[in-house]
């Protein structure tokens, strides 16, 4: 008999809320009405993404959660924007300081 702890030791555990991941996918699906699939992987202006993320954060701070027909759409939008910013930074898009 094997020790269960040894089997999972050192392995990444995906303790994620898969319903929230689905909300993110729904948010991105709505974007496909405007953008081609995977266009978020194209180089883009990170500052615009940060401004969008900030607008959604402000809404959440004001206890406004519903957005674009989703009950917690602002939270999904924050996460999607953060994911895209993360992707852009890891894949060579420059984070240009404001005013430059």
HUWO-V410942 format. One record per backbone hydrogen bond with DSSP energy under -0.5 kcal/mol. CO is the residue of the C=O (numbers start at 1). NH is the residue of the N-H. E is the energy in kcal/mol with one decimal. If there is no record, write none. Layout:
BEGIN
((CO/NH/E) (CO/NH/E))
END
This chain:
BEGIN
((2/4/-0.6) (3/6/-0.8) (3/7/-1.4) (4/8/-1.6) (5/9/-0.9) (8/11/-2.1) (12/14/-0.5) (13/15/-1.5) (14/16/-1.5) (16/18/-1.1) (17/20/-0.7) (17/21/-1.9) (18/22/-1.9) (19/23/-1.9) (20/24/-2.2) (21/25/-2.2) (22/26/-2.5) (23/27/-2.2) (24/28/-2.4) (25/29/-2.3) (26/30/-1.9) (27/31/-1.2) (28/32/-0.9) (29/32/-0.8) (30/33/-1.6) (31/34/-1.5) (31/35/-3.0) (36/39/-1.9) (38/41/-2.0) (39/42/-1.7) (44/46/-0.9) (45/49/-1.4) (46/50/-2.6) (47/51/-2.3) (48/52/-2.2) (49/53/-2.7) (50/54/-2.5) (51/55/-2.2) (52/56/-2.1) (53/57/-2.3) (54/58/-2.6) (55/59/-1.9) (56/60/-2.2) (57/61/-2.7) (58/62/-1.5) (59/64/-3.0) (60/63/-2.2) (63/65/-0.7) (65/74/-2.5) (67/70/-2.1) (70/67/-2.2) (70/73/-1.7) (72/76/-1.9) (73/77/-2.6) (74/78/-2.2) (75/79/-2.0) (76/80/-2.6) (77/81/-2.8) (78/82/-2.5) (79/83/-2.4) (80/84/-2.5) (81/85/-2.7) (82/86/-2.6) (83/87/-2.5) (84/88/-2.9) (85/89/-2.7) (86/90/-2.3) (87/91/-1.3) (88/93/-2.5) (89/92/-1.0) (94/96/-1.1) (97/100/-1.6))
END
